[in-house]
Amino acid sequence: MGVKLGFAVGLALAALASPALARAVKAAESGCAGEVVAARQHRGTFNGQRITYVSCVERYATLDTAGQPAARITAISYVARKARPDRPVLFVFNGGPIVASYILHMGAFGPKRLAVPDDISASPDQFRLVDNPHAPLDVADVVFFDPAGTGLSEPAPGVSPASQFSVTADARQLQQLVLGWTRAHGRETAPVYLVGESYGTLRAPAAAQQLLDAGRAPAGVILIGQAVNIIEYAQRPGNIISYAVSLPTLAATAWWHGKAERRGRGFDQFMADAKAFGGGEYLSVLFAGDSASPERQRAVANELQAFTGIAAEEWLRRRLRMSKVDYQRALFPGERLATNDARYRGPASGPDPFSPVADAYGHQFTRYLASDLGIDAAGYRLAHPGVGGLESWDWGPNKTPFGDWPYGAAITALMNGNPDFRLLVGNGYYDTQTTVGAMDYLVNQGGWPRQRVRSVTYQGGHMPYSIEASLAELSRDVRAMVRKEW
């Protein structure tokens, strides 16, 4: 569920921050806490405000539920000078499982970002490292969490890495970091927000509930490319819900590539119609199955053709079912669409067409570590090398044929346990991993107070912030949440 790393991409990138804007400071004078690895002072402009802040690279020891050492987490924080004790703090992380937080760091929430041109045919050598005025440092401090085995974080001595390969243990590391970081920085009264992407959207509610149980309820959770209800929208052949909630993504993709029948509609109306059809007649006919009349099945196939660009006869041949993976290869025979962002296309036998973009984030981040943060990037791991795939991860206790993985139950507990808790969920239209329809399904089925939930859609894919206009929208949404504007 995380962005997969492919071949290394050589970049001819712009010069990094000048020494005048980033200078080393002594740990004792920096305001950093924990075991300080490196500290530098910077100045930047965020949302129009000039902010002096310190980058803190710090180590924190975490304990397991028995009170024994579990991991040594190395976190990268950006802390405003003279921050008030109640200044909000965002804890930000990617997914995998398990990868480091470098993509959200370089893409959205850090003070610098990798600028990817809107022209998706642009070569990575045109990507540039630039200031990120969209970062939320005007309203909050930001802490990036890298789970043990990624980044510079490690399991504690004598602790098996595999002991941390579970939803519960992984979330425990984050919970311990939040408690340790806020205590060390004197921020016990500060509102805390957890910001997760992809698998990180499973980690976020699990860690949030652990924080609630520890008496430190977070103020909110932000989910980007959510996978909380993945058990319901996973595309097993017999799971008809998955086809209905995936249709809006297929429709958006067809629109982007000029394959949809627009019928005079703008994008927003087209998407509204696709969602209504997916949750209405399409789902109804899928439920009816072979009992639906041939005429009704034909009418649905015709509409599917109009929305997706795939011929009605092909939809009928497939019994009106097409997985997202199959669609990626069906829209342009001989080619494939990228999983993370279906706007990108390439040869069917080649690597994922989005790989050069994903690789560029990692390549640039390792340079940034040395140039801006003053640490040796040689040992920084973008992803854990030993997880062994999704099958090696412990997803929860319910492993019988009648089991469930109700990750959304943690959000319910947070809503019930903290009347001020709020949830923000965001998704890119062209994300074929975690879809906009699945996001809508999560919010509509959650049973949560609607005034405390916001769901938003952005142009782009699994990483919509690769488009600057979408990054600006996401940043406005995050600020509105932190400022409690809703």
C-alpha positions as CSV (number, residue, x, y, z in Angstrom):
1,M,0.0,0.0,0.0
2,G,3.0,2.3,0.0
3,V,4.7,3.8,-3.0
4,K,7.0,1.1,-4.3
5,L,10.6,2.0,-5.0
6,G,12.0,1.3,-8.5
7,F,15.2,2.1,-10.3
8,A,17.4,5.0,-9.1
9,V,16.8,8.2,-10.9
10,G,19.7,10.6,-11.5
11,L,18.7,14.2,-11.1
12,A,20.3,17.4,-12.0
13,L,18.7,19.4,-9.2
14,A,18.8,23.0,-8.1
15,A,21.1,24.2,-5.4
16,L,19.9,23.6,-1.8
17,A,19.4,26.0,1.0
18,S,22.3,28.5,1.4
19,P,24.3,28.6,4.7
20,A,22.8,32.0,5.5
21,L,19.4,30.3,5.8
22,A,20.4,27.2,7.7
23,R,23.1,27.2,10.4
24,A,24.2,24.6,13.0
25,V,23.2,25.3,16.6
26,K,24.4,23.7,19.8
27,A,22.0,21.1,21.1
28,A,21.8,22.9,24.5
29,E,20.8,26.2,22.7
30,S,18.6,24.7,20.0
31,G,15.4,23.9,21.9
32,C,15.7,20.3,20.7
33,A,15.2,17.5,23.2
34,G,15.6,13.8,23.5
35,E,19.0,12.5,22.3
36,V,20.0,15.2,19.8
37,V,21.7,13.9,16.7
38,A,21.7,17.2,14.8
39,A,20.2,20.7,15.1
40,R,20.1,23.6,12.7
41,Q,18.3,26.9,12.7
42,H,16.4,28.1,9.6
43,R,14.1,30.8,8.4
44,G,11.2,30.4,6.0
45,T,8.0,31.8,4.8
46,F,4.9,29.7,5.3
47,N,1.4,30.8,4.3
48,G,2.8,34.4,4.1
49,Q,4.4,34.3,7.6
50,R,8.1,34.6,8.2
51,I,9.0,31.8,10.7
52,T,12.3,31.1,12.5
53,Y,12.5,27.4,13.3
54,V,14.9,24.7,14.3
55,S,15.3,21.3,12.6
56,C,15.8,18.7,15.3
57,V,17.0,15.2,14.6
58,E,16.4,13.3,17.9
59,R,16.3,9.8,19.2
60,Y,13.7,8.4,21.5
61,A,13.5,5.0,23.2
62,T,10.2,3.3,23.0
63,L,8.8,0.5,25.2
64,D,6.6,-2.4,24.5
65,T,3.4,-3.1,26.5
66,A,5.5,-5.1,29.1
67,G,7.7,-2.0,29.7
68,Q,10.6,-3.6,27.9
69,P,12.7,-1.8,25.3
70,A,11.2,-2.1,21.8
71,A,12.8,0.5,19.5
72,R,15.0,3.5,19.2
73,I,13.1,6.0,17.0
74,T,14.9,8.8,15.2
75,A,12.5,11.6,14.5
76,I,13.0,14.7,12.4
77,S,11.1,17.7,13.8
78,Y,10.6,21.3,12.8
79,V,10.0,23.4,15.8
80,A,9.2,27.2,15.8
81,R,11.5,29.3,18.0
82,K,9.8,30.4,21.2
83,A,6.9,28.1,20.5
84,R,4.1,28.3,23.1
85,P,3.5,25.2,25.2
86,D,0.0,24.8,23.6
87,R,1.2,25.2,20.0
88,P,-0.3,22.3,17.9
89,V,2.0,19.5,16.8
90,L,1.5,17.3,13.7
91,F,3.0,13.8,13.7
92,V,3.4,12.8,10.1
93,F,4.2,9.4,8.5
94,N,3.9,7.3,5.4
95,G,2.8,3.7,5.1
96,G,4.2,0.6,3.4
97,P,4.2,-1.4,5.5
98,I,6.8,-0.2,6.2
99,V,8.5,2.8,4.7
100,A,10.0,6.0,6.1
101,S,8.2,9.3,6.0
102,Y,10.3,10.9,3.3
103,I,7.6,11.2,0.7
104,L,5.2,13.3,2.9
105,H,8.4,15.1,4.1
106,M,9.5,16.0,0.6
107,G,6.0,16.2,-0.9
108,A,3.8,18.2,1.4
109,F,4.7,18.8,5.1
110,G,8.4,19.7,5.1
111,P,9.9,23.2,4.6
112,K,11.3,22.1,1.3
113,R,9.5,20.1,-1.4
114,L,10.2,18.4,-4.7
115,A,8.5,20.4,-7.4
116,V,7.1,18.0,-10.0
117,P,6.0,19.7,-13.2
118,D,2.3,19.6,-14.0
119,D,3.4,18.2,-17.4
120,I,3.4,14.5,-16.5
121,S,5.7,13.7,-19.5
122,A,8.5,15.8,-17.9
123,S,11.7,14.0,-17.2
124,P,12.9,13.7,-13.6
125,D,15.9,15.9,-14.4
126,Q,13.4,18.8,-14.6
127,F,12.3,18.2,-11.0
128,R,13.5,20.9,-8.6
129,L,13.9,21.2,-4.8
130,V,12.2,24.4,-3.8
131,D,10.9,26.2,-0.7
132,N,7.5,24.9,0.4
133,P,5.3,27.9,1.5
134,H,2.5,25.4,1.9
135,A,4.1,23.6,4.9
136,P,2.0,24.2,8.0
137,L,4.8,25.7,10.1
138,D,2.8,28.9,10.5
139,V,0.2,27.1,12.7
140,A,2.0,24.0,14.0
141,D,5.2,22.2,14.6
142,V,5.8,19.1,12.5
143,V,7.4,15.8,13.6
144,F,8.2,13.0,11.1
145,F,7.9,9.4,12.3
146,D,10.1,6.7,10.8
147,P,9.2,3.2,12.2
148,A,12.0,0.9,13.4
149,G,14.0,-0.5,10.5
150,T,13.3,2.6,8.3
151,G,15.0,6.0,8.2
152,L,17.5,6.0,11.1
153,S,15.2,4.2,13.5
154,E,16.2,0.7,14.8
155,P,14.8,-2.0,16.9
156,A,16.2,-1.9,20.5
157,P,19.3,-4.1,21.0
158,G,18.3,-7.8,21.2
159,V,14.8,-7.1,19.8
160,S,13.8,-9.1,16.7
161,P,12.7,-6.8,13.9
162,A,9.8,-9.1,13.1
163,S,8.4,-8.5,16.6
164,Q,7.4,-5.0,15.3
165,F,5.7,-6.3,12.1
166,S,2.1,-5.9,13.3
167,V,-0.5,-3.2,13.4
168,T,-0.4,-3.1,17.2
169,A,3.3,-3.0,17.7
170,D,3.9,-0.6,14.9
171,A,1.3,1.8,16.3
172,R,2.8,1.4,19.7
173,Q,6.1,2.9,18.4
174,L,4.2,6.0,17.2
175,Q,2.2,6.3,20.5
176,Q,5.5,6.1,22.5
177,L,7.1,8.8,20.2
178,V,4.2,11.1,20.7
179,L,4.3,10.7,24.5
180,G,8.1,11.0,24.6
181,W,8.4,13.9,22.2
182,T,5.6,16.0,23.8
183,R,7.0,15.3,27.3
184,A,10.6,16.2,26.3
185,H,9.6,19.4,24.6
186,G,7.2,20.5,27.3
187,R,4.2,20.2,25.1
188,E,2.0,18.0,27.2
189,T,-0.9,20.5,26.7
190,A,-0.4,20.9,23.0
191,P,-3.1,19.6,20.6
192,V,-1.7,16.6,18.7
193,Y,-2.7,15.6,15.2
194,L,-1.7,12.3,13.5
195,V,-1.2,12.5,9.8
196,G,-1.0,9.2,8.0
197,E,-0.8,8.2,4.3
198,S,-1.7,4.8,2.8
199,Y,-0.9,2.1,5.4
200,G,-0.2,5.0,7.7
201,T,-4.0,5.5,7.7
202,L,-4.3,2.2,9.6
203,R,-1.4,3.2,11.9
204,A,-3.0,6.5,12.7
205,P,-6.3,5.3,14.3
206,A,-4.6,2.4,16.1
207,A,-2.0,4.8,17.6
208,A,-4.7,7.4,18.4
209,Q,-6.7,4.8,20.4
210,Q,-3.5,3.8,22.2
211,L,-3.0,7.5,23.1
212,L,-6.6,7.8,24.2
213,D,-6.1,4.8,26.5
214,A,-2.9,6.4,27.9
215,G,-4.9,9.6,28.7
216,R,-3.4,11.6,25.8
217,A,-6.2,11.8,23.3
218,P,-5.2,13.4,20.0
219,A,-7.2,16.4,18.8
220,G,-7.6,14.9,15.4
221,V,-6.5,12.4,12.7
222,I,-5.7,13.2,9.0
223,L,-5.9,10.4,6.6
224,I,-4.4,10.8,3.1
225,G,-5.2,7.9,0.7
226,Q,-7.1,6.0,3.4
227,A,-7.1,2.3,3.8
228,V,-9.1,2.1,7.0
229,N,-11.9,0.1,5.4
230,I,-9.7,-1.9,3.0
231,I,-11.3,-5.2,4.0
232,E,-14.6,-3.9,2.5
233,Y,-13.2,-2.5,-0.8
234,A,-10.5,-5.1,-1.5
235,Q,-11.2,-6.5,-5.0
236,R,-11.9,-10.1,-4.3
237,P,-14.0,-11.4,-7.2
238,G,-17.2,-11.8,-5.2
239,N,-17.1,-8.5,-3.4
240,I,-19.6,-6.4,-5.3
241,I,-19.1,-3.4,-3.1
242,S,-15.5,-3.1,-4.4
243,Y,-16.6,-2.6,-8.0
244,A,-19.2,0.1,-7.1
245,V,-16.7,2.1,-5.0
246,S,-14.0,1.8,-7.6
247,L,-16.1,3.1,-10.4
248,P,-15.5,6.8,-9.7
249,T,-11.8,6.3,-10.0
250,L,-12.2,4.5,-13.3
251,A,-14.4,7.3,-14.5
252,A,-12.0,10.0,-13.4
253,T,-9.2,8.2,-15.2
254,A,-11.2,7.8,-18.4
255,W,-12.0,11.5,-18.2
256,W,-8.3,12.4,-17.9
257,H,-7.3,10.3,-20.8
258,G,-10.2,11.5,-23.1
259,K,-11.9,8.2,-23.1
260,A,-15.2,9.1,-21.3
261,E,-18.4,10.3,-22.8
262,R,-18.6,13.8,-21.3
263,R,-22.0,14.6,-22.7
264,G,-21.5,18.3,-22.1
265,R,-20.8,17.8,-18.4
266,G,-18.0,19.4,-16.5
267,F,-15.7,17.3,-14.4
268,D,-17.5,17.8,-11.1
269,Q,-20.9,16.9,-12.6
270,F,-19.4,13.9,-14.4
271,M,-18.0,12.6,-11.2
272,A,-21.2,13.2,-9.3
273,D,-23.0,11.2,-11.9
274,A,-20.5,8.4,-11.7
275,K,-20.8,8.2,-8.0
276,A,-24.6,8.1,-8.1
277,F,-24.6,5.4,-10.8
278,G,-22.0,3.3,-9.0
279,G,-24.0,3.3,-5.7
280,G,-27.3,3.1,-7.5
281,E,-28.2,1.1,-10.6
282,Y,-24.8,-0.5,-11.0
283,L,-24.6,-1.8,-7.4
284,S,-28.3,-2.9,-7.7
285,V,-27.6,-5.0,-10.8
286,L,-24.4,-6.5,-9.4
287,F,-26.5,-7.6,-6.4
288,A,-29.2,-9.0,-8.6
289,G,-26.6,-10.9,-10.6
290,D,-28.0,-13.4,-13.1
291,S,-31.5,-12.6,-12.0
292,A,-31.2,-9.1,-13.6
293,S,-32.8,-9.1,-17.1
294,P,-30.5,-9.0,-20.2
295,E,-32.0,-5.6,-21.0
296,R,-31.1,-4.2,-17.6
297,Q,-27.6,-5.7,-17.8
298,R,-27.1,-4.2,-21.3
299,A,-28.2,-0.8,-20.1
300,V,-25.7,-0.9,-17.2
301,A,-22.9,-2.0,-19.6
302,N,-23.7,0.9,-21.9
303,E,-23.4,3.3,-19.0
304,L,-20.1,1.7,-17.9
305,Q,-18.8,2.2,-21.4
306,A,-19.7,5.9,-21.2
307,F,-18.0,6.3,-17.8
308,T,-14.9,4.2,-18.3
309,G,-14.1,4.0,-22.0
310,I,-14.3,0.2,-22.0
311,A,-16.7,-1.3,-24.5
312,A,-20.1,-2.5,-23.3
313,E,-19.5,-5.9,-24.8
314,E,-16.3,-6.3,-22.7
315,W,-18.2,-5.3,-19.6
316,L,-20.9,-7.9,-20.4
317,R,-18.2,-10.6,-21.0
318,R,-16.9,-9.8,-17.6
319,R,-20.3,-10.0,-15.9
320,L,-20.1,-6.2,-15.3
321,R,-17.0,-6.7,-13.1
322,M,-13.6,-5.2,-13.7
323,S,-10.9,-4.9,-11.1
324,K,-8.8,-1.7,-10.8
325,V,-5.7,-3.8,-11.8
326,D,-7.4,-5.1,-14.9
327,Y,-8.6,-1.6,-15.9
328,Q,-5.0,-0.3,-15.7
329,R,-4.2,-2.6,-18.6
330,A,-7.5,-2.6,-20.5
331,L,-7.9,1.1,-21.2
332,F,-4.9,1.2,-23.6
333,P,-4.1,-2.3,-24.9
334,G,-0.3,-3.0,-24.7
335,E,0.1,-0.3,-22.1
336,R,-0.5,0.0,-18.4
337,L,-1.6,2.9,-16.1
338,A,0.3,3.6,-13.0
339,T,-1.1,2.2,-9.7
340,N,-0.4,5.3,-7.6
341,D,-1.5,7.8,-10.3
342,A,-3.4,6.6,-13.3
343,R,-2.7,9.7,-15.3
344,Y,0.7,8.1,-16.0
345,R,1.0,5.4,-18.6
346,G,3.7,3.3,-20.1
347,P,4.5,-0.1,-21.7
348,A,2.6,-3.0,-20.2
349,S,5.9,-4.9,-19.7
350,G,7.8,-2.1,-18.2
351,P,8.0,-0.7,-14.6
352,D,5.1,1.2,-13.0
353,P,5.0,4.5,-15.0
354,F,4.9,6.5,-11.8
355,S,8.2,4.9,-10.5
356,P,10.5,7.8,-11.7
357,V,8.4,10.3,-9.6
358,A,8.4,8.1,-6.5
359,D,12.1,7.4,-6.9
360,A,12.9,11.1,-7.2
361,Y,11.5,11.9,-3.8
362,G,13.8,9.4,-2.2
363,H,16.8,10.4,-4.2
364,Q,16.3,14.1,-3.3
365,F,15.5,13.4,0.3
366,T,18.9,11.8,1.0
367,R,20.6,14.8,-0.4
368,Y,18.5,17.1,1.7
369,L,19.4,15.2,4.9
370,A,23.0,16.1,4.4
371,S,22.7,19.6,3.0
372,D,19.9,21.1,5.1
373,L,19.8,19.0,8.2
374,G,23.5,18.2,8.7
375,I,23.3,14.4,9.1
376,D,25.0,11.5,7.3
377,A,22.4,10.0,5.0
378,A,24.4,6.9,4.3
379,G,22.5,4.8,6.8
380,Y,19.0,6.2,6.0
381,R,16.7,3.5,4.8
382,L,13.7,4.6,2.7
383,A,12.0,1.2,3.3
384,H,12.5,-1.7,5.6
385,P,14.3,-4.4,3.7
386,G,13.0,-7.4,5.7
387,V,9.2,-7.1,6.0
388,G,8.7,-9.6,3.2
389,G,5.4,-8.3,1.8
390,L,1.9,-7.9,3.1
391,E,1.6,-11.5,4.0
392,S,4.4,-11.1,6.6
393,W,2.5,-8.4,8.5
394,D,0.2,-9.2,11.4
395,W,-2.9,-7.3,10.5
396,G,-4.9,-8.1,13.7
397,P,-6.4,-10.8,15.9
398,N,-9.3,-11.9,13.7
399,K,-8.0,-14.6,11.5
400,T,-10.9,-17.1,11.5
401,P,-13.2,-17.3,8.4
402,F,-15.6,-15.2,10.4
403,G,-13.2,-12.6,11.5
404,D,-13.2,-8.9,10.7
405,W,-10.6,-6.1,10.7
406,P,-12.6,-3.1,12.0
407,Y,-9.9,-0.5,11.9
408,G,-12.6,2.2,11.9
409,A,-13.7,1.1,15.4
410,A,-10.7,3.0,16.8
411,I,-12.1,6.2,15.2
412,T,-15.5,5.5,16.8
413,A,-13.8,5.1,20.2
414,L,-12.0,8.4,19.6
415,M,-15.2,10.2,18.7
416,N,-16.9,8.8,21.8
417,G,-13.9,9.5,24.1
418,N,-13.1,13.0,23.0
419,P,-16.0,15.3,22.0
420,D,-13.5,17.7,20.3
421,F,-11.9,14.9,18.2
422,R,-12.1,15.6,14.4
423,L,-11.3,13.5,11.3
424,L,-10.1,14.8,7.9
425,V,-9.9,12.3,5.0
426,G,-8.4,13.2,1.6
427,N,-8.0,11.3,-1.6
428,G,-6.7,11.8,-5.1
429,Y,-9.1,11.1,-8.0
430,Y,-6.6,9.0,-10.0
431,D,-5.4,6.8,-7.1
432,T,-6.1,3.2,-8.0
433,Q,-4.9,1.8,-4.6
434,T,-7.1,3.7,-2.2
435,T,-10.0,5.2,-4.1
436,V,-12.3,8.2,-3.7
437,G,-15.3,5.9,-3.7
438,A,-13.9,3.9,-0.8
439,M,-13.3,7.1,1.0
440,D,-16.9,8.1,0.6
441,Y,-18.0,4.7,1.7
442,L,-15.9,4.9,4.9
443,V,-17.3,8.3,5.8
444,N,-20.9,7.3,5.0
445,Q,-20.7,4.1,6.9
446,G,-18.7,5.3,9.9
447,G,-21.6,6.4,12.1
448,W,-19.6,9.4,13.2
449,P,-20.9,12.9,13.9
450,R,-20.8,14.5,10.5
451,Q,-20.0,18.0,11.9
452,R,-16.6,16.5,13.1
453,V,-15.7,14.8,9.8
454,R,-14.5,16.3,6.5
455,S,-13.8,14.4,3.3
456,V,-12.1,16.1,0.4
457,T,-11.0,15.0,-3.1
458,Y,-8.0,16.4,-5.0
459,Q,-6.7,16.3,-8.5
460,G,-3.8,13.7,-8.6
461,G,-3.3,10.2,-7.4
462,H,-2.1,8.5,-4.2
463,M,0.2,11.5,-3.7
464,P,-2.0,14.3,-4.9
465,Y,0.4,16.9,-3.5
466,S,2.7,16.1,-6.4
467,I,0.4,18.7,-8.1
468,E,1.1,22.0,-6.5
469,A,-2.5,23.2,-6.8
470,S,-3.6,20.1,-4.9
471,L,-0.9,20.6,-2.3
472,A,-2.2,24.1,-1.8
473,E,-5.8,22.8,-1.3
474,L,-4.6,20.1,1.1
475,S,-2.6,22.6,3.1
476,R,-5.6,24.9,3.4
477,D,-7.7,21.9,4.6
478,V,-5.0,21.0,7.2
479,R,-4.8,24.6,8.5
480,A,-8.6,24.9,8.8
481,M,-8.6,21.7,10.9
482,V,-5.7,22.9,13.2
483,R,-7.3,26.3,13.6
484,K,-10.6,24.6,14.5
485,E,-12.5,26.4,11.7
486,W,-14.9,23.5,11.6
